[in-house]
Amino acid sequence: ALVMSSRSLRGLDRLRASARGLAAGNYDERVVRPAEPELADFADDINHLAATLAQTEQRRAAIIGDVAHEMRTPLTTL
């Protein structure tokens, strides 16, 4: 039981570290799938979350750039 729990805990530690990285804004970081099926599914979910957050950040940056451009034109005219 000790060996099994320590193997599971190593996988959980990697998943926790990745989740902390996502919270810090490191959206390019991906989790390696552990051998345990339950943890592998969880790793897939974290990787999907990271990809979605990265896309959202790209869209946010593009919108800010577009808004800044649109605001510059009328301000320049004034």
Biopython code that builds the backbone (N, CA, C, O; Angstrom):
import numpy as np
from Bio.PDB.StructureBuilder import StructureBuilder

atoms = [
    (1, "ALA", "N", (0.825, -1.189, 0.000)),
    (1, "ALA", "CA", (0.000, 0.000, 0.000)),
    (1, "ALA", "C", (0.872, 1.256, 0.000)),
    (1, "ALA", "O", (0.521, 2.260, -0.621)),
    (2, "LEU", "N", (1.998, 1.199, 0.691)),
    (2, "LEU", "CA", (2.882, 2.355, 0.759)),
    (2, "LEU", "C", (3.472, 2.677, -0.611)),
    (2, "LEU", "O", (3.572, 3.844, -0.990)),
    (3, "VAL", "N", (3.859, 1.645, -1.348)),
    (3, "VAL", "CA", (4.423, 1.860, -2.686)),
    (3, "VAL", "C", (3.370, 2.444, -3.613)),
    (3, "VAL", "O", (3.645, 3.386, -4.355)),
    (4, "MET", "N", (2.172, 1.891, -3.574)),
    (4, "MET", "CA", (1.089, 2.376, -4.440)),
    (4, "MET", "C", (0.724, 3.821, -4.103)),
    (4, "MET", "O", (0.516, 4.637, -5.001)),
    (5, "SER", "N", (0.648, 4.130, -2.832)),
    (5, "SER", "CA", (0.276, 5.495, -2.455)),
    (5, "SER", "C", (1.379, 6.488, -2.813)),
    (5, "SER", "O", (1.086, 7.613, -3.220)),
    (6, "SER", "N", (2.630, 6.091, -2.669)),
    (6, "SER", "CA", (3.709, 7.022, -3.018)),
    (6, "SER", "C", (3.741, 7.273, -4.525)),
    (6, "SER", "O", (4.039, 8.389, -4.953)),
    (7, "ARG", "N", (3.438, 6.248, -5.347)),
    (7, "ARG", "CA", (3.383, 6.450, -6.798)),
    (7, "ARG", "C", (2.244, 7.388, -7.173)),
    (7, "ARG", "O", (2.405, 8.250, -8.038)),
    (8, "SER", "N", (1.106, 7.223, -6.532)),
    (8, "SER", "CA", (-0.040, 8.097, -6.804)),
    (8, "SER", "C", (0.252, 9.519, -6.357)),
    (8, "SER", "O", (-0.111, 10.477, -7.039)),
    (9, "LEU", "N", (0.907, 9.654, -5.216)),
    (9, "LEU", "CA", (1.211, 10.988, -4.713)),
    (9, "LEU", "C", (2.196, 11.728, -5.612)),
    (9, "LEU", "O", (2.102, 12.948, -5.752)),
    (10, "ARG", "N", (3.145, 11.007, -6.228)),
    (10, "ARG", "CA", (4.063, 11.670, -7.164)),
    (10, "ARG", "C", (3.293, 12.234, -8.343)),
    (10, "ARG", "O", (3.552, 13.356, -8.778)),
    (11, "GLY", "N", (2.343, 11.460, -8.866)),
    (11, "GLY", "CA", (1.516, 11.946, -9.963)),
    (11, "GLY", "C", (0.680, 13.145, -9.554)),
    (11, "GLY", "O", (0.543, 14.105, -10.312)),
    (12, "LEU", "N", (0.124, 13.086, -8.354)),
    (12, "LEU", "CA", (-0.657, 14.216, -7.855)),
    (12, "LEU", "C", (0.206, 15.445, -7.646)),
    (12, "LEU", "O", (-0.241, 16.563, -7.904)),
    (13, "ASP", "N", (1.425, 15.263, -7.186)),
    (13, "ASP", "CA", (2.328, 16.402, -6.997)),
    (13, "ASP", "C", (2.610, 17.098, -8.322)),
    (13, "ASP", "O", (2.648, 18.326, -8.387)),
    (14, "ARG", "N", (2.808, 16.307, -9.386)),
    (14, "ARG", "CA", (3.028, 16.908, -10.707)),
    (14, "ARG", "C", (1.791, 17.670, -11.175)),
    (14, "ARG", "O", (1.906, 18.758, -11.739)),
    (15, "LEU", "N", (0.615, 17.105, -10.944)),
    (15, "LEU", "CA", (-0.624, 17.775, -11.334)),
    (15, "LEU", "C", (-0.823, 19.056, -10.534)),
    (15, "LEU", "O", (-1.250, 20.070, -11.086)),
    (16, "ARG", "N", (-0.521, 19.017, -9.254)),
    (16, "ARG", "CA", (-0.628, 20.223, -8.423)),
    (16, "ARG", "C", (0.332, 21.303, -8.893)),
    (16, "ARG", "O", (-0.034, 22.477, -8.946)),
    (17, "ALA", "N", (1.555, 20.921, -9.233)),
    (17, "ALA", "CA", (2.540, 21.894, -9.712)),
    (17, "ALA", "C", (2.075, 22.527, -11.020)),
    (17, "ALA", "O", (2.243, 23.727, -11.234)),
    (18, "SER", "N", (1.498, 21.723, -11.875)),
    (18, "SER", "CA", (0.997, 22.252, -13.139)),
    (18, "SER", "C", (-0.173, 23.203, -12.912)),
    (18, "SER", "O", (-0.260, 24.247, -13.559)),
    (19, "ALA", "N", (-1.062, 22.851, -12.008)),
    (19, "ALA", "CA", (-2.192, 23.728, -11.692)),
    (19, "ALA", "C", (-1.701, 25.055, -11.116)),
    (19, "ALA", "O", (-2.256, 26.110, -11.422)),
    (20, "ARG", "N", (-0.667, 25.002, -10.288)),
    (20, "ARG", "CA", (-0.082, 26.240, -9.759)),
    (20, "ARG", "C", (0.533, 27.073, -10.884)),
    (20, "ARG", "O", (0.441, 28.301, -10.878)),
    (21, "GLY", "N", (1.159, 26.399, -11.844)),
    (21, "GLY", "CA", (1.716, 27.112, -12.991)),
    (21, "GLY", "C", (0.637, 27.796, -13.813)),
    (21, "GLY", "O", (0.825, 28.921, -14.274)),
    (22, "LEU", "N", (-0.489, 27.122, -13.998)),
    (22, "LEU", "CA", (-1.613, 27.735, -14.711)),
    (22, "LEU", "C", (-2.137, 28.951, -13.960)),
    (22, "LEU", "O", (-2.440, 29.982, -14.559)),
    (23, "ALA", "N", (-2.237, 28.819, -12.661)),
    (23, "ALA", "CA", (-2.712, 29.947, -11.852)),
    (23, "ALA", "C", (-1.759, 31.134, -11.952)),
    (23, "ALA", "O", (-2.186, 32.282, -11.833)),
    (24, "ALA", "N", (-0.479, 30.869, -12.169)),
    (24, "ALA", "CA", (0.511, 31.937, -12.298)),
    (24, "ALA", "C", (0.565, 32.508, -13.713)),
    (24, "ALA", "O", (1.277, 33.482, -13.959)),
    (25, "GLY", "N", (-0.182, 31.911, -14.648)),
    (25, "GLY", "CA", (-0.223, 32.437, -16.011)),
    (25, "GLY", "C", (0.651, 31.699, -17.001)),
    (25, "GLY", "O", (0.826, 32.171, -18.125)),
    (26, "ASN", "N", (1.209, 30.554, -16.627)),
    (26, "ASN", "CA", (2.036, 29.752, -17.537)),
    (26, "ASN", "C", (1.137, 28.806, -18.326)),
    (26, "ASN", "O", (1.043, 27.621, -18.004)),
    (27, "TYR", "N", (0.472, 29.333, -19.367)),
    (27, "TYR", "CA", (-0.511, 28.552, -20.101)),
    (27, "TYR", "C", (0.113, 27.588, -21.099)),
    (27, "TYR", "O", (-0.585, 26.724, -21.629)),
    (28, "ASP", "N", (1.401, 27.712, -21.368)),
    (28, "ASP", "CA", (2.058, 26.812, -22.317)),
    (28, "ASP", "C", (2.514, 25.510, -21.660)),
    (28, "ASP", "O", (2.892, 24.563, -22.350)),
    (29, "GLU", "N", (2.480, 25.462, -20.358)),
    (29, "GLU", "CA", (2.926, 24.276, -19.624)),
    (29, "GLU", "C", (1.891, 23.161, -19.757)),
    (29, "GLU", "O", (0.693, 23.394, -19.602)),
    (30, "ARG", "N", (2.363, 21.950, -20.044)),
    (30, "ARG", "CA", (1.472, 20.790, -20.159)),
    (30, "ARG", "C", (1.905, 19.711, -19.179)),
    (30, "ARG", "O", (3.074, 19.624, -18.804)),
    (31, "VAL", "N", (0.949, 18.898, -18.774)),
    (31, "VAL", "CA", (1.194, 17.827, -17.821)),
    (31, "VAL", "C", (1.439, 16.530, -18.575)),
    (31, "VAL", "O", (0.736, 16.219, -19.537)),
    (32, "VAL", "N", (2.437, 15.777, -18.137)),
    (32, "VAL", "CA", (2.680, 14.442, -18.690)),
    (32, "VAL", "C", (1.656, 13.503, -18.075)),
    (32, "VAL", "O", (1.432, 13.529, -16.865)),
    (33, "ARG", "N", (1.034, 12.675, -18.905)),
    (33, "ARG", "CA", (0.002, 11.753, -18.409)),
    (33, "ARG", "C", (0.607, 10.695, -17.496)),
    (33, "ARG", "O", (1.506, 9.963, -17.909)),
    (34, "PRO", "N", (0.125, 10.607, -16.257)),
    (34, "PRO", "CA", (0.582, 9.535, -15.363)),
    (34, "PRO", "C", (0.031, 8.179, -15.822)),
    (34, "PRO", "O", (-0.863, 8.117, -16.666)),
    (35, "ALA", "N", (0.561, 7.122, -15.271)),
    (35, "ALA", "CA", (0.135, 5.777, -15.651)),
    (35, "ALA", "C", (-1.241, 5.430, -15.082)),
    (35, "ALA", "O", (-1.972, 4.637, -15.674)),
    (36, "GLU", "N", (-1.596, 6.013, -13.948)),
    (36, "GLU", "CA", (-2.884, 5.716, -13.334)),
    (36, "GLU", "C", (-4.005, 6.316, -14.185)),
    (36, "GLU", "O", (-3.940, 7.495, -14.535)),
    (37, "PRO", "N", (-5.032, 5.530, -14.525)),
    (37, "PRO", "CA", (-6.096, 6.025, -15.415)),
    (37, "PRO", "C", (-6.836, 7.243, -14.871)),
    (37, "PRO", "O", (-7.157, 8.159, -15.629)),
    (38, "GLU", "N", (-7.108, 7.264, -13.571)),
    (38, "GLU", "CA", (-7.832, 8.397, -12.995)),
    (38, "GLU", "C", (-6.998, 9.666, -13.067)),
    (38, "GLU", "O", (-7.508, 10.734, -13.407)),
    (39, "LEU", "N", (-5.729, 9.547, -12.751)),
    (39, "LEU", "CA", (-4.848, 10.715, -12.825)),
    (39, "LEU", "C", (-4.602, 11.126, -14.268)),
    (39, "LEU", "O", (-4.442, 12.312, -14.556)),
    (40, "ALA", "N", (-4.570, 10.153, -15.180)),
    (40, "ALA", "CA", (-4.388, 10.472, -16.596)),
    (40, "ALA", "C", (-5.569, 11.289, -17.108)),
    (40, "ALA", "O", (-5.381, 12.240, -17.866)),
    (41, "ASP", "N", (-6.786, 10.925, -16.700)),
    (41, "ASP", "CA", (-7.963, 11.708, -17.093)),
    (41, "ASP", "C", (-7.893, 13.115, -16.523)),
    (41, "ASP", "O", (-8.242, 14.085, -17.195)),
    (42, "PHE", "N", (-7.443, 13.218, -15.288)),
    (42, "PHE", "CA", (-7.296, 14.522, -14.657)),
    (42, "PHE", "C", (-6.226, 15.349, -15.370)),
    (42, "PHE", "O", (-6.397, 16.554, -15.555)),
    (43, "ALA", "N", (-5.133, 14.718, -15.767)),
    (43, "ALA", "CA", (-4.072, 15.408, -16.507)),
    (43, "ALA", "C", (-4.602, 15.906, -17.848)),
    (43, "ALA", "O", (-4.267, 17.012, -18.274)),
    (44, "ASP", "N", (-5.425, 15.101, -18.515)),
    (44, "ASP", "CA", (-6.035, 15.538, -19.772)),
    (44, "ASP", "C", (-6.906, 16.769, -19.554)),
    (44, "ASP", "O", (-6.888, 17.705, -20.354)),
    (45, "ASP", "N", (-7.665, 16.759, -18.465)),
    (45, "ASP", "CA", (-8.516, 17.911, -18.155)),
    (45, "ASP", "C", (-7.685, 19.164, -17.886)),
    (45, "ASP", "O", (-8.046, 20.254, -18.331)),
    (46, "ILE", "N", (-6.580, 19.018, -17.165)),
    (46, "ILE", "CA", (-5.713, 20.167, -16.893)),
    (46, "ILE", "C", (-5.090, 20.675, -18.196)),
    (46, "ILE", "O", (-4.992, 21.884, -18.402)),
    (47, "ASN", "N", (-4.672, 19.768, -19.072)),
    (47, "ASN", "CA", (-4.098, 20.179, -20.354)),
    (47, "ASN", "C", (-5.140, 20.890, -21.217)),
    (47, "ASN", "O", (-4.821, 21.866, -21.896)),
    (48, "HIS", "N", (-6.373, 20.410, -21.194)),
    (48, "HIS", "CA", (-7.446, 21.075, -21.935)),
    (48, "HIS", "C", (-7.707, 22.466, -21.364)),
    (48, "HIS", "O", (-7.899, 23.423, -22.114)),
    (49, "LEU", "N", (-7.712, 22.572, -20.051)),
    (49, "LEU", "CA", (-7.879, 23.864, -19.394)),
    (49, "LEU", "C", (-6.760, 24.825, -19.795)),
    (49, "LEU", "O", (-7.017, 25.996, -20.073)),
    (50, "ALA", "N", (-5.533, 24.336, -19.823)),
    (50, "ALA", "CA", (-4.394, 25.185, -20.202)),
    (50, "ALA", "C", (-4.540, 25.683, -21.631)),
    (50, "ALA", "O", (-4.266, 26.849, -21.914)),
    (51, "ALA", "N", (-4.972, 24.803, -22.538)),
    (51, "ALA", "CA", (-5.152, 25.208, -23.939)),
    (51, "ALA", "C", (-6.264, 26.249, -24.063)),
    (51, "ALA", "O", (-6.135, 27.219, -24.810)),
    (52, "THR", "N", (-7.346, 26.044, -23.333)),
    (52, "THR", "CA", (-8.458, 26.995, -23.370)),
    (52, "THR", "C", (-8.041, 28.344, -22.796)),
    (52, "THR", "O", (-8.387, 29.385, -23.355)),
    (53, "LEU", "N", (-7.308, 28.339, -21.697)),
    (53, "LEU", "CA", (-6.838, 29.597, -21.117)),
    (53, "LEU", "C", (-5.865, 30.320, -22.053)),
    (53, "LEU", "O", (-5.886, 31.548, -22.142)),
    (54, "ALA", "N", (-5.020, 29.569, -22.745)),
    (54, "ALA", "CA", (-4.082, 30.179, -23.690)),
    (54, "ALA", "C", (-4.843, 30.839, -24.846)),
    (54, "ALA", "O", (-4.498, 31.942, -25.268)),
    (55, "GLN", "N", (-5.872, 30.165, -25.352)),
    (55, "GLN", "CA", (-6.677, 30.754, -26.432)),
    (55, "GLN", "C", (-7.410, 32.000, -25.954)),
    (55, "GLN", "O", (-7.487, 32.996, -26.674)),
    (56, "THR", "N", (-7.944, 31.944, -24.749)),
    (56, "THR", "CA", (-8.645, 33.097, -24.185)),
    (56, "THR", "C", (-7.687, 34.280, -24.020)),
    (56, "THR", "O", (-8.055, 35.422, -24.298)),
    (57, "GLU", "N", (-6.480, 34.010, -23.574)),
    (57, "GLU", "CA", (-5.486, 35.080, -23.408)),
    (57, "GLU", "C", (-5.112, 35.691, -24.761)),
    (57, "GLU", "O", (-4.940, 36.905, -24.868)),
    (58, "GLN", "N", (-4.987, 34.852, -25.795)),
    (58, "GLN", "CA", (-4.681, 35.368, -27.127)),
    (58, "GLN", "C", (-5.817, 36.252, -27.638)),
    (58, "GLN", "O", (-5.573, 37.318, -28.205)),
    (59, "ARG", "N", (-7.062, 35.805, -27.434)),
    (59, "ARG", "CA", (-8.202, 36.619, -27.866)),
    (59, "ARG", "C", (-8.270, 37.932, -27.090)),
    (59, "ARG", "O", (-8.589, 38.974, -27.661)),
    (60, "ARG", "N", (-7.973, 37.885, -25.795)),
    (60, "ARG", "CA", (-7.995, 39.100, -24.986)),
    (60, "ARG", "C", (-6.958, 40.101, -25.481)),
    (60, "ARG", "O", (-7.240, 41.294, -25.595)),
    (61, "ALA", "N", (-5.761, 39.609, -25.774)),
    (61, "ALA", "CA", (-4.705, 40.497, -26.276)),
    (61, "ALA", "C", (-5.083, 41.096, -27.630)),
    (61, "ALA", "O", (-4.805, 42.265, -27.895)),
    (62, "ALA", "N", (-5.719, 40.290, -28.489)),
    (62, "ALA", "CA", (-6.129, 40.789, -29.802)),
    (62, "ALA", "C", (-7.220, 41.853, -29.662)),
    (62, "ALA", "O", (-7.195, 42.860, -30.368)),
    (63, "ILE", "N", (-8.166, 41.637, -28.764)),
    (63, "ILE", "CA", (-9.237, 42.616, -28.556)),
    (63, "ILE", "C", (-8.676, 43.920, -28.011)),
    (63, "ILE", "O", (-9.085, 44.996, -28.447)),
    (64, "ILE", "N", (-7.745, 43.842, -27.067)),
    (64, "ILE", "CA", (-7.138, 45.065, -26.521)),
    (64, "ILE", "C", (-6.392, 45.818, -27.614)),
    (64, "ILE", "O", (-6.456, 47.045, -27.683)),
    (65, "GLY", "N", (-5.683, 45.082, -28.468)),
    (65, "GLY", "CA", (-4.988, 45.720, -29.582)),
    (65, "GLY", "C", (-5.949, 46.389, -30.549)),
    (65, "GLY", "O", (-5.694, 47.497, -31.021)),
    (66, "ASP", "N", (-7.062, 45.711, -30.847)),
    (66, "ASP", "CA", (-8.064, 46.294, -31.753)),
    (66, "ASP", "C", (-8.712, 47.536, -31.149)),
    (66, "ASP", "O", (-8.896, 48.541, -31.837)),
    (67, "VAL", "N", (-9.052, 47.468, -29.883)),
    (67, "VAL", "CA", (-9.673, 48.619, -29.213)),
    (67, "VAL", "C", (-8.697, 49.789, -29.163)),
    (67, "VAL", "O", (-9.087, 50.932, -29.400)),
    (68, "ALA", "N", (-7.450, 49.514, -28.861)),
    (68, "ALA", "CA", (-6.447, 50.591, -28.818)),
    (68, "ALA", "C", (-6.302, 51.242, -30.184)),
    (68, "ALA", "O", (-6.180, 52.463, -30.281)),
    (69, "HIS", "N", (-6.316, 50.433, -31.242)),
    (69, "HIS", "CA", (-6.217, 50.978, -32.597)),
    (69, "HIS", "C", (-7.444, 51.831, -32.925)),
    (69, "HIS", "O", (-7.311, 52.930, -33.465)),
    (70, "GLU", "N", (-8.630, 51.330, -32.602)),
    (70, "GLU", "CA", (-9.864, 52.071, -32.892)),
    (70, "GLU", "C", (-9.955, 53.362, -32.089)),
    (70, "GLU", "O", (-10.529, 54.340, -32.569)),
    (71, "MET", "N", (-9.416, 53.387, -30.908)),
    (71, "MET", "CA", (-9.450, 54.601, -30.096)),
    (71, "MET", "C", (-8.428, 55.626, -30.582)),
    (71, "MET", "O", (-8.647, 56.831, -30.464)),
    (72, "ARG", "N", (-7.307, 55.140, -31.130)),
    (72, "ARG", "CA", (-6.268, 56.046, -31.596)),
    (72, "ARG", "C", (-6.746, 56.902, -32.761)),
    (72, "ARG", "O", (-6.420, 58.087, -32.830)),
    (73, "THR", "N", (-7.514, 56.319, -33.677)),
    (73, "THR", "CA", (-7.952, 57.064, -34.865)),
    (73, "THR", "C", (-8.814, 58.268, -34.512)),
    (73, "THR", "O", (-8.501, 59.365, -34.974)),
    (74, "PRO", "N", (-9.878, 58.138, -33.724)),
    (74, "PRO", "CA", (-10.656, 59.354, -33.387)),
    (74, "PRO", "C", (-9.867, 60.342, -32.542)),
    (74, "PRO", "O", (-10.030, 61.552, -32.697)),
    (75, "LEU", "N", (-9.025, 59.853, -31.661)),
    (75, "LEU", "CA", (-8.238, 60.766, -30.832)),
    (75, "LEU", "C", (-7.246, 61.555, -31.680)),
    (75, "LEU", "O", (-6.988, 62.726, -31.403)),
    (76, "THR", "N", (-6.699, 60.933, -32.692)),
    (76, "THR", "CA", (-5.775, 61.636, -33.573)),
    (76, "THR", "C", (-6.508, 62.728, -34.350)),
    (76, "THR", "O", (-5.974, 63.818, -34.556)),
    (77, "THR", "N", (-7.722, 62.430, -34.776)),
    (77, "THR", "CA", (-8.517, 63.413, -35.525)),
    (77, "THR", "C", (-8.867, 64.609, -34.653)),
    (77, "THR", "O", (-8.846, 65.750, -35.115)),
    (78, "LEU", "N", (-9.185, 64.349, -33.408)),
    (78, "LEU", "CA", (-9.532, 65.449, -32.492)),
    (78, "LEU", "C", (-8.316, 66.310, -32.220)),
    (78, "LEU", "O", (-8.404, 67.285, -31.474)),
]
sb = StructureBuilder()
sb.init_structure("model")
sb.init_model(0)
sb.init_chain("A")
sb.init_seg("    ")
for serial, (resi, resn, name, xyz) in enumerate(atoms, 1):
    if name == "N":
        sb.init_residue(resn, " ", resi, " ")
    sb.init_atom(name, np.array(xyz, "f"), 0.0, 1.0, " ", f" {name:<3s}", serial, name[0])
structure = sb.get_structure()
